[in-house]
Amino acid sequence: MPVNLDLKSDVVELTRVLCDIESVSGNEKEIADSIESALKAYPHLEIIRDGDAIIARTNLGRAKRVVIAGHIDTVPVADNLPTKLVSLERSHVLFGRGTVDMKAGVAVQLKLAAELTAPNVDVTWVFYDHEEVDSSLNGLGRISRNKPELLQGSFAVLCEPSSARVEGGCNGTMRVEIKLSGVKAHSARSWMGENALHKAAVPLSILANYVPLEVEVDGLVYRESLNAVLMSSGIAANVIPDLATITVNYRYAPSKSHAEAEGYLRELFAGFEVTVKDFADGARPGLDLPEAAAFVTATGTEPFPKYGWTDVARFSALGIPAVNFGPGDPNKAHADDEAVEIDQIYSCEKALRSWLSA
C-alpha cells in the first residue's frame, strides 16, 4: 500500500519519509507507488509509469524543456534505518540509508515538481529504479532504449550527491585486458619454457610512468587516469606460466569517443594483444549553453568536473548535455554512517527553485 507523501511538507521531513520507505534495488514498488500516487494529485503534471520508474511532465508549450532526474533505489540497509536527525557541532544531519544516495535529491525533485506549476521551461521530472545494480537493469537506461522521447530536452540535471555544487558531465570509462603469452615448463627447468608473467614488466612500466592527461571540455578541466586494476597468471607455484593478463581501467575525458579512447590505448600498448572488455562514454557538461549558464548562476557555486562515471552519460548518449547537482557528500554514499547535511538539502531546493522560476 502506498505511503502518503505530503509534497508540500518541509523538504527535510519529506526526505525522512522517503528514506524510511525501504527501497533496496529490486524492491522499489512501494516507493514508486507512493511517488505516483502523490504526483497524480497535481493536475499541472502528466504522469507516466514505466515499470517502477515514474515520469512527471509539464506541458506548458515553453520554448525549451529540461530534464531533472534521480533514482529511488538504495544499496542494502546496514542497521541505518529508520532515519535519525543528529545535531553535530557545526551542523544538523539526517542519518540513514539513502539520505545521501539519493533520496534527499529526490525529495527536492518531488517538492519542486508539486509546487512549481508554471516553471520558465517545461520540465520532465524522472524518478527511476535499479540504479544501484547491474547497468543492464538501470531504469533510466531502460527508458532511454525503449522510450527515448520521454527524456528529450535541451539540458539535464541529475540530482546525484555532489555536496550541493555543480559537477559537470563525467569522464568515460573503458576496461581492457592485455594478454601476454609464453610457454609452460617446470620451474626447476625454467629455461625450457617462456615466462609470460615476466613479459608484464613492459606494459606495467608504461602504466607506472603514465602522466595523466588534462583535457578542457566546455570550460572544465577533466583529469584522465590509466591504471592496472587486476592481474592474473599461473596455475601452480612450480610451473612457469604460459599466460598472464593485466586488466587496465582508462578514465577518459568526455570529449573523446570510446573509439578514440580505444585507439589511444592500442597506440600506447603497441605490440601487445589488447582486448576491450567494456566501456561507457562520458558526458559533456554543456556549460556553454544558456540554460547551463543560468543554472550555474542560480546555484551560486563554481562548477567542477565529475571524474567518476554517472548516469549523466545516458543523457549525453541522447545528445543532451547534463550536470550532477544534489545534496550530500558523495564520499558518504553507501557508507554505514551515511548522512546528509540539512543545509545542503535546503541549498539545493533554493537553487533549483530559483533556476526554474527566474
Secondary structure as a PSIPRED ss2 file (coil, helix, strand):
# PSIPRED VFORMAT (PSIPRED V4.0)

   1 M C   1.000  0.000  0.000
   2 P C   1.000  0.000  0.000
   3 V C   1.000  0.000  0.000
   4 N C   1.000  0.000  0.000
   5 L C   1.000  0.000  0.000
   6 D C   1.000  0.000  0.000
   7 L C   1.000  0.000  0.000
   8 K C   1.000  0.000  0.000
   9 S C   1.000  0.000  0.000
  10 D C   1.000  0.000  0.000
  11 V H   0.000  1.000  0.000
  12 V H   0.000  1.000  0.000
  13 E H   0.000  1.000  0.000
  14 L H   0.000  1.000  0.000
  15 T H   0.000  1.000  0.000
  16 R H   0.000  1.000  0.000
  17 V H   0.000  1.000  0.000
  18 L H   0.000  1.000  0.000
  19 C H   0.000  1.000  0.000
  20 D C   1.000  0.000  0.000
  21 I C   1.000  0.000  0.000
  22 E C   1.000  0.000  0.000
  23 S C   1.000  0.000  0.000
  24 V E   0.000  0.000  1.000
  25 S C   1.000  0.000  0.000
  26 G C   1.000  0.000  0.000
  27 N C   1.000  0.000  0.000
  28 E C   1.000  0.000  0.000
  29 K H   0.000  1.000  0.000
  30 E H   0.000  1.000  0.000
  31 I H   0.000  1.000  0.000
  32 A H   0.000  1.000  0.000
  33 D H   0.000  1.000  0.000
  34 S H   0.000  1.000  0.000
  35 I H   0.000  1.000  0.000
  36 E H   0.000  1.000  0.000
  37 S H   0.000  1.000  0.000
  38 A H   0.000  1.000  0.000
  39 L H   0.000  1.000  0.000
  40 K C   1.000  0.000  0.000
  41 A C   1.000  0.000  0.000
  42 Y C   1.000  0.000  0.000
  43 P C   1.000  0.000  0.000
  44 H C   1.000  0.000  0.000
  45 L C   1.000  0.000  0.000
  46 E E   0.000  0.000  1.000
  47 I E   0.000  0.000  1.000
  48 I E   0.000  0.000  1.000
  49 R E   0.000  0.000  1.000
  50 D E   0.000  0.000  1.000
  51 G C   1.000  0.000  0.000
  52 D C   1.000  0.000  0.000
  53 A E   0.000  0.000  1.000
  54 I E   0.000  0.000  1.000
  55 I E   0.000  0.000  1.000
  56 A E   0.000  0.000  1.000
  57 R E   0.000  0.000  1.000
  58 T C   1.000  0.000  0.000
  59 N C   1.000  0.000  0.000
  60 L C   1.000  0.000  0.000
  61 G C   1.000  0.000  0.000
  62 R C   1.000  0.000  0.000
  63 A C   1.000  0.000  0.000
  64 K C   1.000  0.000  0.000
  65 R E   0.000  0.000  1.000
  66 V E   0.000  0.000  1.000
  67 V E   0.000  0.000  1.000
  68 I E   0.000  0.000  1.000
  69 A E   0.000  0.000  1.000
  70 G E   0.000  0.000  1.000
  71 H E   0.000  0.000  1.000
  72 I C   1.000  0.000  0.000
  73 D C   1.000  0.000  0.000
  74 T E   0.000  0.000  1.000
  75 V C   1.000  0.000  0.000
  76 P C   1.000  0.000  0.000
  77 V C   1.000  0.000  0.000
  78 A C   1.000  0.000  0.000
  79 D C   1.000  0.000  0.000
  80 N C   1.000  0.000  0.000
  81 L C   1.000  0.000  0.000
  82 P C   1.000  0.000  0.000
  83 T C   1.000  0.000  0.000
  84 K E   0.000  0.000  1.000
  85 L E   0.000  0.000  1.000
  86 V E   0.000  0.000  1.000
  87 S E   0.000  0.000  1.000
  88 L C   1.000  0.000  0.000
  89 E C   1.000  0.000  0.000
  90 R C   1.000  0.000  0.000
  91 S C   1.000  0.000  0.000
  92 H E   0.000  0.000  1.000
  93 V E   0.000  0.000  1.000
  94 L E   0.000  0.000  1.000
  95 F E   0.000  0.000  1.000
  96 G C   1.000  0.000  0.000
  97 R C   1.000  0.000  0.000
  98 G C   1.000  0.000  0.000
  99 T H   0.000  1.000  0.000
 100 V H   0.000  1.000  0.000
 101 D H   0.000  1.000  0.000
 102 M H   0.000  1.000  0.000
 103 K H   0.000  1.000  0.000
 104 A H   0.000  1.000  0.000
 105 G H   0.000  1.000  0.000
 106 V H   0.000  1.000  0.000
 107 A H   0.000  1.000  0.000
 108 V H   0.000  1.000  0.000
 109 Q H   0.000  1.000  0.000
 110 L H   0.000  1.000  0.000
 111 K H   0.000  1.000  0.000
 112 L H   0.000  1.000  0.000
 113 A H   0.000  1.000  0.000
 114 A H   0.000  1.000  0.000
 115 E H   0.000  1.000  0.000
 116 L C   1.000  0.000  0.000
 117 T C   1.000  0.000  0.000
 118 A C   1.000  0.000  0.000
 119 P C   1.000  0.000  0.000
 120 N C   1.000  0.000  0.000
 121 V C   1.000  0.000  0.000
 122 D E   0.000  0.000  1.000
 123 V E   0.000  0.000  1.000
 124 T E   0.000  0.000  1.000
 125 W E   0.000  0.000  1.000
 126 V E   0.000  0.000  1.000
 127 F E   0.000  0.000  1.000
 128 Y E   0.000  0.000  1.000
 129 D C   1.000  0.000  0.000
 130 H C   1.000  0.000  0.000
 131 E C   1.000  0.000  0.000
 132 E C   1.000  0.000  0.000
 133 V C   1.000  0.000  0.000
 134 D C   1.000  0.000  0.000
 135 S H   0.000  1.000  0.000
 136 S H   0.000  1.000  0.000
 137 L H   0.000  1.000  0.000
 138 N C   1.000  0.000  0.000
 139 G H   0.000  1.000  0.000
 140 L H   0.000  1.000  0.000
 141 G H   0.000  1.000  0.000
 142 R H   0.000  1.000  0.000
 143 I H   0.000  1.000  0.000
 144 S H   0.000  1.000  0.000
 145 R H   0.000  1.000  0.000
 146 N H   0.000  1.000  0.000
 147 K C   1.000  0.000  0.000
 148 P H   0.000  1.000  0.000
 149 E H   0.000  1.000  0.000
 150 L H   0.000  1.000  0.000
 151 L H   0.000  1.000  0.000
 152 Q C   1.000  0.000  0.000
 153 G C   1.000  0.000  0.000
 154 S C   1.000  0.000  0.000
 155 F E   0.000  0.000  1.000
 156 A E   0.000  0.000  1.000
 157 V E   0.000  0.000  1.000
 158 L E   0.000  0.000  1.000
 159 C C   1.000  0.000  0.000
 160 E C   1.000  0.000  0.000
 161 P C   1.000  0.000  0.000
 162 S C   1.000  0.000  0.000
 163 S C   1.000  0.000  0.000
 164 A C   1.000  0.000  0.000
 165 R C   1.000  0.000  0.000
 166 V C   1.000  0.000  0.000
 167 E E   0.000  0.000  1.000
 168 G E   0.000  0.000  1.000
 169 G C   1.000  0.000  0.000
 170 C E   0.000  0.000  1.000
 171 N C   1.000  0.000  0.000
 172 G E   0.000  0.000  1.000
 173 T E   0.000  0.000  1.000
 174 M E   0.000  0.000  1.000
 175 R E   0.000  0.000  1.000
 176 V E   0.000  0.000  1.000
 177 E E   0.000  0.000  1.000
 178 I E   0.000  0.000  1.000
 179 K E   0.000  0.000  1.000
 180 L E   0.000  0.000  1.000
 181 S E   0.000  0.000  1.000
 182 G C   1.000  0.000  0.000
 183 V E   0.000  0.000  1.000
 184 K C   1.000  0.000  0.000
 185 A E   0.000  0.000  1.000
 186 H E   0.000  0.000  1.000
 187 S H   0.000  1.000  0.000
 188 A H   0.000  1.000  0.000
 189 R H   0.000  1.000  0.000
 190 S H   0.000  1.000  0.000
 191 W H   0.000  1.000  0.000
 192 M H   0.000  1.000  0.000
 193 G C   1.000  0.000  0.000
 194 E E   0.000  0.000  1.000
 195 N C   1.000  0.000  0.000
 196 A C   1.000  0.000  0.000
 197 L H   0.000  1.000  0.000
 198 H H   0.000  1.000  0.000
 199 K H   0.000  1.000  0.000
 200 A H   0.000  1.000  0.000
 201 A H   0.000  1.000  0.000
 202 V H   0.000  1.000  0.000
 203 P H   0.000  1.000  0.000
 204 L H   0.000  1.000  0.000
 205 S H   0.000  1.000  0.000
 206 I H   0.000  1.000  0.000
 207 L H   0.000  1.000  0.000
 208 A H   0.000  1.000  0.000
 209 N C   1.000  0.000  0.000
 210 Y C   1.000  0.000  0.000
 211 V C   1.000  0.000  0.000
 212 P C   1.000  0.000  0.000
 213 L C   1.000  0.000  0.000
 214 E E   0.000  0.000  1.000
 215 V E   0.000  0.000  1.000
 216 E E   0.000  0.000  1.000
 217 V E   0.000  0.000  1.000
 218 D C   1.000  0.000  0.000
 219 G C   1.000  0.000  0.000
 220 L E   0.000  0.000  1.000
 221 V E   0.000  0.000  1.000
 222 Y E   0.000  0.000  1.000
 223 R E   0.000  0.000  1.000
 224 E C   1.000  0.000  0.000
 225 S E   0.000  0.000  1.000
 226 L E   0.000  0.000  1.000
 227 N E   0.000  0.000  1.000
 228 A E   0.000  0.000  1.000
 229 V E   0.000  0.000  1.000
 230 L E   0.000  0.000  1.000
 231 M E   0.000  0.000  1.000
 232 S E   0.000  0.000  1.000
 233 S E   0.000  0.000  1.000
 234 G C   1.000  0.000  0.000
 235 I C   1.000  0.000  0.000
 236 A C   1.000  0.000  0.000
 237 A C   1.000  0.000  0.000
 238 N C   1.000  0.000  0.000
 239 V E   0.000  0.000  1.000
 240 I E   0.000  0.000  1.000
 241 P C   1.000  0.000  0.000
 242 D C   1.000  0.000  0.000
 243 L E   0.000  0.000  1.000
 244 A E   0.000  0.000  1.000
 245 T E   0.000  0.000  1.000
 246 I E   0.000  0.000  1.000
 247 T E   0.000  0.000  1.000
 248 V E   0.000  0.000  1.000
 249 N E   0.000  0.000  1.000
 250 Y E   0.000  0.000  1.000
 251 R E   0.000  0.000  1.000
 252 Y E   0.000  0.000  1.000
 253 A C   1.000  0.000  0.000
 254 P C   1.000  0.000  0.000
 255 S C   1.000  0.000  0.000
 256 K C   1.000  0.000  0.000
 257 S C   1.000  0.000  0.000
 258 H H   0.000  1.000  0.000
 259 A H   0.000  1.000  0.000
 260 E H   0.000  1.000  0.000
 261 A H   0.000  1.000  0.000
 262 E H   0.000  1.000  0.000
 263 G H   0.000  1.000  0.000
 264 Y H   0.000  1.000  0.000
 265 L H   0.000  1.000  0.000
 266 R H   0.000  1.000  0.000
 267 E H   0.000  1.000  0.000
 268 L H   0.000  1.000  0.000
 269 F C   1.000  0.000  0.000
 270 A C   1.000  0.000  0.000
 271 G C   1.000  0.000  0.000
 272 F C   1.000  0.000  0.000
 273 E E   0.000  0.000  1.000
 274 V E   0.000  0.000  1.000
 275 T E   0.000  0.000  1.000
 276 V E   0.000  0.000  1.000
 277 K E   0.000  0.000  1.000
 278 D E   0.000  0.000  1.000
 279 F E   0.000  0.000  1.000
 280 A E   0.000  0.000  1.000
 281 D C   1.000  0.000  0.000
 282 G C   1.000  0.000  0.000
 283 A E   0.000  0.000  1.000
 284 R C   1.000  0.000  0.000
 285 P C   1.000  0.000  0.000
 286 G C   1.000  0.000  0.000
 287 L C   1.000  0.000  0.000
 288 D C   1.000  0.000  0.000
 289 L C   1.000  0.000  0.000
 290 P H   0.000  1.000  0.000
 291 E H   0.000  1.000  0.000
 292 A H   0.000  1.000  0.000
 293 A H   0.000  1.000  0.000
 294 A H   0.000  1.000  0.000
 295 F H   0.000  1.000  0.000
 296 V H   0.000  1.000  0.000
 297 T H   0.000  1.000  0.000
 298 A H   0.000  1.000  0.000
 299 T H   0.000  1.000  0.000
 300 G C   1.000  0.000  0.000
 301 T C   1.000  0.000  0.000
 302 E C   1.000  0.000  0.000
 303 P C   1.000  0.000  0.000
 304 F E   0.000  0.000  1.000
 305 P E   0.000  0.000  1.000
 306 K C   1.000  0.000  0.000
 307 Y C   1.000  0.000  0.000
 308 G C   1.000  0.000  0.000
 309 W C   1.000  0.000  0.000
 310 T C   1.000  0.000  0.000
 311 D C   1.000  0.000  0.000
 312 V H   0.000  1.000  0.000
 313 A H   0.000  1.000  0.000
 314 R H   0.000  1.000  0.000
 315 F H   0.000  1.000  0.000
 316 S H   0.000  1.000  0.000
 317 A H   0.000  1.000  0.000
 318 L C   1.000  0.000  0.000
 319 G C   1.000  0.000  0.000
 320 I C   1.000  0.000  0.000
 321 P C   1.000  0.000  0.000
 322 A E   0.000  0.000  1.000
 323 V E   0.000  0.000  1.000
 324 N E   0.000  0.000  1.000
 325 F C   1.000  0.000  0.000
 326 G C   1.000  0.000  0.000
 327 P C   1.000  0.000  0.000
 328 G C   1.000  0.000  0.000
 329 D C   1.000  0.000  0.000
 330 P H   0.000  1.000  0.000
 331 N H   0.000  1.000  0.000
 332 K H   0.000  1.000  0.000
 333 A C   1.000  0.000  0.000
 334 H C   1.000  0.000  0.000
 335 A C   1.000  0.000  0.000
 336 D C   1.000  0.000  0.000
 337 D C   1.000  0.000  0.000
 338 E C   1.000  0.000  0.000
 339 A E   0.000  0.000  1.000
 340 V E   0.000  0.000  1.000
 341 E E   0.000  0.000  1.000
 342 I H   0.000  1.000  0.000
 343 D H   0.000  1.000  0.000
 344 Q H   0.000  1.000  0.000
 345 I H   0.000  1.000  0.000
 346 Y H   0.000  1.000  0.000
 347 S H   0.000  1.000  0.000
 348 C H   0.000  1.000  0.000
 349 E H   0.000  1.000  0.000
 350 K H   0.000  1.000  0.000
 351 A H   0.000  1.000  0.000
 352 L H   0.000  1.000  0.000
 353 R H   0.000  1.000  0.000
 354 S H   0.000  1.000  0.000
 355 W H   0.000  1.000  0.000
 356 L H   0.000  1.000  0.000
 357 S H   0.000  1.000  0.000
 358 A C   1.000  0.000  0.000
